[in-house]
Amino acid sequence: MAQNKTVKRIEVYIGTKKIIECETSKYGHNSNDEQGHGLDGAVYFSTGNGTTTLDFNTITPYLGHEATSLKNGVIKHLDVDMTVFVDGGIEKVSGRLTGREYDSDSKTGMVKCSWKFAGGEPTVL
């Protein structure tokens, strides 16, 4: 008998507040290590500074997001902590919300927003 496996979306938090309006998300981590080549081929790897990106899309309520610090994070250039539940664990990243872009649809009456976050090395909790 095949074992049932649970698949669940990435949960996104700003500080300790869950972004309940989150519709889709894309989380990335890059070590920024670089391969070094000498005359005899690849001879070493550098240890780069880790970076993290989080792009997520939200439904935008008329009265604003429940996690109101989203908009202020971009406008006021605030440092924020983002937490994601992904790949069987929890990762916390400090950084900044670096952009937002709204999309409005007159037919459906829906407003959505695309958010961009950039941070350093994640901490695995």
C-alpha positions in Angstrom: 0.0 0.0 0.0 1.3 3.5 -0.9 2.0 5.8 2.0 0.0 9.0 2.0 2.1 12.1 2.0 0.9 15.5 2.9 1.8 18.4 0.7 1.3 21.9 2.1 2.0 25.4 0.8 4.8 27.5 2.2 3.5 29.6 5.1 4.9 33.1 5.3 5.2 35.3 8.4 6.4 38.8 8.9 7.6 39.0 12.5 5.2 36.6 14.3 2.2 37.5 12.1 1.0 35.1 9.5 0.3 36.7 6.1 -3.1 35.1 5.7 -3.8 36.8 2.4 -0.7 35.1 0.8 -1.8 33.4 -2.4 1.5 32.2 -4.0 5.2 32.4 -2.9 8.7 31.6 -4.2 11.5 31.3 -1.7 15.2 31.1 -2.7 18.5 30.7 -1.0 21.9 31.2 -2.7 25.2 30.4 -1.0 27.1 32.6 -3.5 30.0 30.2 -3.3 32.2 30.4 -6.4 34.3 27.7 -8.1 37.9 28.7 -8.7 39.9 27.4 -11.6 43.7 27.1 -11.9 45.8 25.7 -14.7 44.8 22.2 -13.7 41.1 22.8 -13.5 38.8 23.5 -10.6 40.9 23.8 -7.5 38.8 25.4 -4.8 35.5 26.9 -3.8 35.1 30.3 -2.1 32.7 30.7 0.7 30.3 33.4 -0.3 27.8 35.5 1.7 24.5 33.7 1.7 21.5 35.6 0.4 17.8 34.9 0.5 14.9 36.0 -1.7 11.2 35.7 -1.1 8.7 36.8 -3.7 5.0 36.4 -2.7 1.6 37.5 -4.0 -1.3 38.5 -1.8 -4.9 39.3 -2.2 -5.2 42.9 -1.1 -8.2 43.6 1.1 -9.9 47.0 0.6 -9.0 48.1 4.2 -5.5 46.8 3.9 -3.5 43.8 4.9 -3.9 42.3 8.4 -0.1 42.5 8.6 0.0 46.2 8.0 3.7 46.4 8.3 4.0 45.0 4.8 3.3 48.4 3.1 5.3 50.4 5.7 8.2 48.0 5.3 8.7 49.1 1.7 7.8 52.8 2.2 9.9 53.4 5.3 12.8 51.0 4.4 12.3 49.0 7.6 14.3 45.9 8.5 11.9 43.0 9.0 12.2 39.4 10.0 10.4 36.9 7.6 9.8 33.3 8.6 8.8 30.6 6.2 7.7 27.0 6.9 9.3 25.0 4.1 10.7 21.6 3.4 9.8 20.1 6.7 11.3 23.0 8.8 11.3 26.6 9.7 13.6 29.3 8.4 13.9 32.8 9.6 15.6 35.6 7.6 16.3 39.2 8.4 16.2 41.7 5.6 13.9 44.2 3.8 10.8 44.3 1.7 12.3 45.8 -1.4 9.3 46.2 -3.7 5.5 46.0 -4.2 3.4 46.1 -7.3 -0.4 46.1 -7.4 -2.6 44.6 -10.0 -6.4 45.5 -10.2 -9.0 43.6 -12.2 -12.2 45.5 -12.8 -14.1 42.4 -14.0 -13.6 40.5 -10.7 -13.1 43.4 -8.4 -9.9 41.8 -7.1 -6.7 43.7 -6.2 -3.5 41.6 -5.8 0.0 42.7 -4.8 3.4 41.2 -5.7 5.9 41.7 -2.9 9.7 41.3 -3.0 11.9 40.6 0.0 15.7 40.3 0.1 17.8 39.1 3.1 20.9 37.4 4.2 21.6 33.8 5.3 18.6 32.1 6.8 18.6 30.7 10.3 17.1 27.2 10.5 15.0 26.9 13.6 
